[in-house]
Amino acid sequence: MRVALLGCGVVGSEVARLLTRDASELARRVGAPLELAGIAVRRPGRERDLDLPAELFTTDAHALVAREDIDLVIEVIGGIEPARELIVTALENGASVVTANKALLAEDGGELFAAAAKAERDLAFEAAVAGAIPIVRPLVESLAGDTVHRVLGIVNGTTNFILDAMTTHGSGFEEVLEEAQRLGYAEADPTADIEGFDAASKAAILASLAFHSRVTIGDVHREGIVEVTAADVRSAAEMGCVVKLLAICERIDGPDGAAVSARVHPAMIPLDHPLASVRGAFNAVFVESESAGQLMFYGPGAGGAPTASAVLGDVVSVARNRLKGVWGPGESTHAQLEVLEIGRATTRYHVQIDVDDRAGVLAAVAAAFAEYDVSIKTVRQEGHGSDAQLVIVTHEAADADLAAVVAGLRDLDMVRDVSSVMRVEGML
Amino acid sequence: MRVALLGCGVVGSEVARLLTRDASELARRVGAPLELAGIAVRRPGRERDLDLPAELFTTDAHALVAREDIDLVIEVIGGIEPARELIVTALENGASVVTANKALLAEDGGELFAAAAKAERDLAFEAAVAGAIPIVRPLVESLAGDTVHRVLGIVNGTTNFILDAMTTHGSGFEEVLEEAQRLGYAEADPTADIEGFDAASKAAILASLAFHSRVTIGDVHREGIVEVTAADVRSAAEMGCVVKLLAICERIDGPDGAAVSARVHPAMIPLDHPLASVRGAFNAVFVESESAGQLMFYGPGAGGAPTASAVLGDVVSVARNRLKGVWGPGESTHAQLEVLEIGRATTRYHVQIDVDDRAGVLAAVAAAFAEYDVSIKTVRQEGHGSDAQLVIVTHEAADADLAAVVAGLRDLDMVRDVSSVMRVEGML
């Protein structure tokens, strides 16, 4: 079984190292030897801690995937192009493909899976969501006989590290971001993480798998953590919650029957929720399904070795399939559920309102909620005089209605400021 | 695809209900309809909440598995016989098999997997370990390219419920057991749970999968929770730990190279370990592997619907394989690691010793540890006079040496009693 590796960065070099070091053990597990036949890199002269012959390396990735002797292509370049074109070419040439490329799958998954189906080859991608945590296979296979209601995931380690540090130290976002960059938990350009793009890609993939429907990153409502303040984190603590950036995929009632909501935003979750204790750069995916009930999958969400573990698990599976002349289940989109916009999703809101300390203020605020039929669960008054605040938690209501309430509050004379607005998820 | 169901108790009736209710969705996921062709029961007249034709039910399980039109047999009878004979017959007749039978797999797995290999058919068993939690597939497939070092599992809900209640309420074992029986969390005859037999079956299966070696229940050292006292639970709390019944499967150094330790016993684990927060009747399996690092899988470990979810996930996988004319990886025992006896396992001990309150007692106790080269991590003296106690936590040492130390302590004049001895696991 001849393997081509596209990309030899942090993940790729670990994959190359393990394929070489564990060759005999992997051969026993697969039932045939895996031979590393070529590695496509951008900079062939770069120093790599790999004891491999120089002739394995090439800068011509296209020529490598065009080789007729390649059985299996591992793509760990990342990004849209040339990864997309290389994967399609590899499949067309009859190779099976293992990829860790969440951005590409969330953007162009349909085209890639169509190419795999046409070529009758595997396109495996366990490493694309939550690093080493097995979550793709459990959704596609273990829960294949169940009905998934909801997936709540902490799927971005950088933002979890930042929010965790803000919670522990009471620091502000900017300060912690700098610390995270210094420690290597955040990149020099942290946009993809802190603006929620990375989590949104994973949400699209998770929603597709959970609901047997095609969901792309364009369908995912996305808010990052840039606007989360130290005050938000304190408010969460006061109500027994913690702030997490969540990828949320739900089966909800739509105008034409069952539909899907897929969104990424910061939210308060109760401290006794299993996701609340996910610390630092760890990831976890919480799945609620009809029969299995509540499941959680926890582990390292990124890093060279963990991602390489997920890649190699796929390599073994795909190689076993290839020996039998078969391929796995492929994309499942038969349910074709509609993806609804964020306004249709139902959620709870935590709203902190700076108000004038005078008679009638609660009545006016309550009326603003009532105008959009949003029911209030708890009200807490805090402070006096110029520090007076109302802290309100709502029952579940449509996100659009809740947003309209917040806009209405801002128009009230007695309201000086709506100082914090955050969704509350995972309340049991 | 014609399906025979053996057993129609709590799990079986849920499987039958879902196979019927979700028939069209399952057909889309599999690629062919699954038809429930027969259900073997002991008492055909029993009231069942199933809307199924009476002629589907039979008391002759042997005739059902002997039918030539059966493609897939689901075994949820439990126990050794007739389950073993029925599964072997089904495989010999060319059917694929899905089973939830942990006791049988831990006892006679070798024979069953040999029958499956000979027949070239699937024998799937996700439901046999930790109910709805996907753990078999992650070990067999997701971690197929990784090296597992250790599996720590809370795999028995009854004992976790009991220990959790003892921790929360400070109650004794007997009292909580009665409460658990009243609430339905413990059976009228709780032996299999509280003596650790159920957990030991699961430990044998997990160790086999994790280490590619055959491990049977006879290889698993087993201690239940019957002797865990309220004082043990309090001692654990004092050192920032909680008592859990753990199934522990480790790759350890043996006299002839890598070997396996598989054991079930109560142990203290630190409160900050992810397993410490597994409450009530939930299960969780914590896996440490070389590349993936620390993974945890959490969810309901028993119950009709959760177990049915795991069974149906296997049914879908096996049916997909059958449509392609292939079968899954089967048993993997190529590593053939030796399973060592408990004395060879390394662990830490927490020992509570009632001592005479006089000079020289610590020196004498320390000498007893030194005699077997067991190094002491912490010593705490508590109480005075007739209440004087030494609380000692050791570093890692061979279990046999630690046991010898405890025996030696009991022989010391100055030692009135060794009042609590418990292993400490999961310290980072």
Interface residues (C-beta under 8 A of the other chain):
Chain A: E14 L18 D22 E25 L26 R28 R29 E126 A132 I133 P134 R137 P138 E141 S142 L143 A144 G145 D146 T147 H212 P274 S277 S289 E290 S291 A292 G293 Q294 L295 M296 F297 Y298 G299 P300 G303 A305 P306 A308 S309 A310 V311 L312 G313 D314 V315 V316 S317 R320 K324 G325 V326 P329 S332 H334
Chain B: E14 L18 D22 E25 L26 R28 R29 E126 A132 I133 P134 R137 P138 E141 S142 L143 A144 G145 D146 T147 H212 P274 S277 S289 E290 S291 A292 G293 Q294 L295 M296 F297 Y298 G299 P300 G303 A305 P306 A308 S309 A310 V311 L312 G313 D314 V315 V316 S317 R320 K324 G325 V326 P329 S332 H334 A335
